Amino acid sequence: MADKQRDAGQNTAGAVPTPDSSHEPPSSTAVAAEAPTAPATDDLIAQLEVRIEQLDAELHEARRQAEEYQERWLRAEADRQNTLRRARVEADEARRFANQQLVSELLVVLDNFEHALRSAGQAEVPPAYREGVELIYRQLQDVLQRFGVAPIPAVGQPFDPNLHEAILQVEPQAGQAPHQVVEELRKGYQLHDRVLRPSLVKVTAG
């Protein structure tokens, strides 16, 4: 019995231990299977580069459209401002010259008062009559002046076809320049900066 136990111990002591497969290092084949291959990495980089180019193109197009929209808005805003400015100018012009027709007709009344005053100076009329005519004449002048009506300067001024209408032409006398207004036959008037009617004048020859 003791001999069998010694033989078993000797067999156990002489046995070569087998390696544990659970502690073996991974083989090179397994490592290669886990890591991406070089061609796969290149494909991924190429795909990313293509996507970056697409995004860059989309960004460029978005910026171009934004600039185009901004330019359109600026043009539209400029047109709107110009339209408002023209509307204000036209409205102001309409207000300034709204009474032009009435004023033009009142100038005829003013002419009649001037004729009456000249006639009163040449004929025997009561002083009260002349004073009354002068008072009404001055009042009418004041009213027209408040509406922006002013007489056009004539006598002694250089002839201006925009302001004067030459009826007669005479040779210049001493101290008179060529194309100079020497006599006013009918007063001309302006409403603000617009000629209601030109002055009828006598001018020197050039």
C-alpha positions as CSV (number, residue, x, y, z in Angstrom):
1,M,0.0,0.0,0.0
2,A,2.8,2.4,0.8
3,D,4.6,1.4,-2.4
4,K,1.5,2.5,-4.4
5,Q,1.4,5.9,-2.8
6,R,5.2,6.4,-3.5
7,D,4.7,5.5,-7.1
8,A,1.8,7.9,-7.4
9,G,3.8,10.7,-5.8
10,Q,6.7,10.1,-8.2
11,N,4.4,10.2,-11.2
12,T,2.9,13.4,-10.0
13,A,6.3,15.0,-9.3
14,G,7.6,14.0,-12.7
15,A,4.6,15.3,-14.7
16,V,5.3,18.3,-17.0
17,P,2.7,21.1,-16.3
18,T,0.6,22.0,-19.4
19,P,0.4,25.7,-20.2
20,D,-2.8,27.6,-19.4
21,S,-4.5,28.7,-22.6
22,S,-6.4,31.4,-20.8
23,H,-3.1,33.3,-20.2
24,E,-1.8,33.2,-23.8
25,P,-1.0,36.6,-25.5
26,P,-3.3,37.5,-28.4
27,S,-2.0,36.3,-31.7
28,S,-1.0,38.8,-34.4
29,T,-4.0,37.6,-36.5
30,A,-6.4,38.8,-33.8
31,V,-4.6,42.2,-33.4
32,A,-4.8,42.7,-37.2
33,A,-8.5,41.9,-37.1
34,E,-9.2,44.4,-34.3
35,A,-7.2,47.4,-35.8
36,P,-8.5,49.2,-38.9
37,T,-6.5,48.5,-42.0
38,A,-4.6,51.3,-43.8
39,P,-6.9,51.2,-46.9
40,A,-9.9,51.6,-44.6
41,T,-8.4,54.7,-42.9
42,D,-7.6,56.3,-46.3
43,D,-11.2,55.8,-47.4
44,L,-12.4,57.4,-44.2
45,I,-10.1,60.4,-44.7
46,A,-11.2,60.8,-48.3
47,Q,-14.9,60.8,-47.2
48,L,-14.2,63.4,-44.6
49,E,-12.4,65.6,-47.1
50,V,-15.3,65.3,-49.6
51,R,-17.7,66.2,-46.8
52,I,-15.6,69.2,-45.8
53,E,-15.5,70.4,-49.4
54,Q,-19.3,70.1,-49.6
55,L,-19.7,72.1,-46.4
56,D,-17.3,74.7,-47.6
57,A,-19.3,75.0,-50.8
58,E,-22.5,75.3,-48.9
59,L,-21.1,78.0,-46.7
60,H,-19.8,79.9,-49.7
61,E,-23.2,79.7,-51.3
62,A,-25.0,80.8,-48.1
63,R,-22.7,83.8,-47.8
64,R,-23.3,84.7,-51.5
65,Q,-27.0,84.6,-51.0
66,A,-26.8,86.6,-47.8
67,E,-24.8,89.3,-49.6
68,E,-27.3,89.3,-52.5
69,Y,-30.3,89.6,-50.1
70,Q,-28.5,92.4,-48.2
71,E,-27.8,94.3,-51.5
72,R,-31.5,93.9,-52.5
73,W,-32.6,95.2,-49.2
74,L,-30.3,98.2,-49.4
75,R,-31.6,99.0,-52.9
76,A,-35.2,98.6,-51.8
77,E,-34.5,100.8,-48.7
78,A,-32.9,103.5,-50.9
79,D,-35.8,103.4,-53.3
80,R,-38.2,103.8,-50.4
81,Q,-36.3,106.7,-49.0
82,N,-36.2,108.4,-52.4
83,T,-39.9,107.9,-52.8
84,L,-40.6,109.4,-49.4
85,R,-38.3,112.3,-50.2
86,R,-40.0,113.0,-53.5
87,A,-43.4,112.7,-51.9
88,R,-42.4,115.3,-49.2
89,V,-41.0,117.7,-51.9
90,E,-44.2,117.3,-54.0
91,A,-46.4,117.9,-50.9
92,D,-44.4,120.9,-50.0
93,E,-44.6,122.3,-53.5
94,A,-48.3,121.7,-53.5
95,R,-48.7,123.6,-50.3
96,R,-46.5,126.5,-51.4
97,F,-48.2,127.0,-54.7
98,A,-51.8,125.9,-53.8
99,N,-53.0,129.5,-54.1
100,Q,-51.1,130.3,-57.4
101,Q,-54.3,130.6,-59.5
102,L,-56.0,132.9,-57.0
103,V,-52.9,135.0,-56.5
104,S,-52.5,135.4,-60.3
105,E,-56.1,136.7,-60.5
106,L,-55.4,139.1,-57.6
107,L,-52.5,140.6,-59.5
108,V,-55.0,142.0,-62.0
109,V,-56.8,143.7,-59.1
110,L,-53.5,145.1,-58.0
111,D,-52.9,146.4,-61.5
112,N,-56.2,148.2,-61.4
113,F,-55.4,149.9,-58.1
114,E,-52.1,151.1,-59.5
115,H,-53.9,152.5,-62.5
116,A,-56.4,154.2,-60.2
117,L,-53.6,155.8,-58.2
118,R,-51.9,157.1,-61.3
119,S,-55.1,158.5,-62.6
120,A,-55.8,160.1,-59.2
121,G,-52.5,161.8,-59.3
122,Q,-53.3,163.3,-62.7
123,A,-56.9,164.4,-62.0
124,E,-58.6,166.4,-59.4
125,V,-59.9,163.9,-56.8
126,P,-60.7,164.4,-53.2
127,P,-57.8,163.5,-50.9
128,A,-60.0,161.1,-48.9
129,Y,-60.6,159.1,-52.1
130,R,-56.9,158.8,-52.9
131,E,-56.1,157.9,-49.3
132,G,-58.8,155.2,-49.3
133,V,-57.5,153.7,-52.6
134,E,-53.9,153.8,-51.3
135,L,-55.0,152.1,-48.0
136,I,-56.7,149.2,-49.9
137,Y,-53.8,148.9,-52.3
138,R,-51.3,148.6,-49.4
139,Q,-53.5,146.1,-47.6
140,L,-53.7,143.9,-50.8
141,Q,-49.9,144.1,-51.1
142,D,-49.5,143.0,-47.5
143,V,-51.8,140.0,-48.0
144,L,-50.0,138.9,-51.1
145,Q,-46.6,139.3,-49.4
146,R,-47.8,137.0,-46.6
147,F,-48.6,134.4,-49.2
148,G,-45.0,134.6,-50.6
149,V,-45.7,137.0,-53.5
150,A,-42.9,139.5,-54.2
151,P,-42.4,142.0,-57.1
152,I,-39.6,141.2,-59.5
153,P,-36.8,143.8,-59.5
154,A,-36.7,145.5,-62.9
155,V,-35.4,149.1,-63.4
156,G,-31.7,149.3,-63.3
157,Q,-31.3,145.5,-63.5
158,P,-29.6,143.6,-66.3
159,F,-32.2,142.1,-68.6
160,D,-33.0,138.5,-67.6
161,P,-35.3,136.6,-70.0
162,N,-36.4,134.4,-67.2
163,L,-37.7,137.4,-65.3
164,H,-38.3,140.1,-67.9
165,E,-40.1,140.4,-71.2
166,A,-38.7,143.1,-73.4
167,I,-41.4,145.2,-75.1
168,L,-39.3,148.1,-76.3
169,Q,-35.6,148.5,-77.1
170,V,-33.8,151.9,-77.0
171,E,-30.3,153.1,-77.4
172,P,-28.4,153.4,-74.1
173,Q,-28.0,156.8,-72.7
174,A,-25.1,158.1,-70.6
175,G,-24.6,155.9,-67.6
176,Q,-26.7,153.1,-69.0
177,A,-25.2,149.7,-69.8
178,P,-26.2,147.5,-72.8
179,H,-29.1,145.1,-72.1
180,Q,-30.2,147.1,-69.1
181,V,-33.8,147.6,-68.0
182,V,-34.5,151.3,-68.1
183,E,-38.3,151.3,-67.6
184,E,-41.0,149.0,-66.3
185,L,-44.2,149.0,-68.2
186,R,-45.9,146.4,-66.0
187,K,-44.8,144.9,-62.8
188,G,-43.8,141.3,-62.7
189,Y,-44.3,139.0,-59.6
190,Q,-42.9,135.9,-58.2
191,L,-44.6,133.4,-55.9
192,H,-41.7,132.1,-53.7
193,D,-39.2,131.1,-56.4
194,R,-41.6,130.7,-59.2
195,V,-42.4,133.5,-61.7
196,L,-46.1,134.3,-61.8
197,R,-45.7,136.7,-64.6
198,P,-42.6,138.4,-66.0
199,S,-42.0,142.2,-65.9
200,L,-42.8,144.0,-69.1
201,V,-39.9,146.3,-69.7
202,K,-38.0,148.6,-71.9
203,V,-34.3,147.7,-72.4
204,T,-31.2,149.2,-73.9
205,A,-29.8,147.8,-77.1
206,G,-26.6,145.7,-76.9
